[in-house]
Amino acid sequence: MDAAPEIVIVPDPAALAETAARAIVDTALEAVAARGRFMLALAGGATPRTTYERLAAAPLRERMPWDRTFVFFGDERAVPPEHPDSNYGMADAALLSAVPIPPAQVFRIRGEADDPEAAAAEYARTLATAFGSRRGEVPRFDLVLLGLGVDGHTASLFPGSPVLKEVFRTVAAVHATAASIPQRLTLTLPVFNAAARVIFLVSGAEKAKVVKAALSDQAPALPAAMIRPTDGRLTWVLDRPAAALLPVAEAR
Ligand code: 6PG
């Protein structure tokens, strides 16, 4: 059975970045001690940028086992890596280009590919090879970082999308009409829910309503609420404005 999510409420975006970056380092060190490597899926969107910058700066930069870290992406928009909306581009600028991670240990999704289905299949093969998965086996990330959209989407899993019913494929091409860049590639629910740890990073008052909805028991239709690792730890790190409508917010 999946456990109830752990909710961490911090004062502001700076504290959110600090808390998340420390959690990444701690999870990395535990994973390397246990399994010799750290398999990490990064989130897109704007919220994680300061977390990535924190991780790329002293003192956390020096604590991270970069030579044992393998970086993947939870989703990507249909743009080339140098495009301002590229999730890879953001992570590269804020984090990857500033740390001694071997380039061969960074696996970006080819958002710019002409054939999104082929790019999804290619990334599924990339995952299977990197994880050494057998046919039909779902990769188990040590840590997946996720964000939350105001409509309840996470990664590129949007409300009502057929991809929410995916059970076999690990990566899918999706079309999200509501998004500014509708064509996207995303890891699927079976992958997120197989992770050893998932951390949501959510900041800002505009997210308060959807945070409340996603963490209530009546939110089964929201993609973010479908993230319930079956044998893993789920943490939501929220800043106070994002947590404002939670019943627990006053108590912390
Ligand atoms: C994407 C994301 C998406 C994001 C949320 C929150 O590629 O768009 O992965 O799921 O995390 O939309 O984005 P912000 O942090 O920018 O609010």
Residues whose N, C-alpha, C, O or C-beta is under 5 A from the ligand:
A	BS01	6PG	A43 G44 G45 A46 T47 D75 L146 G147 L148 G149 H153 T154 A155 S156
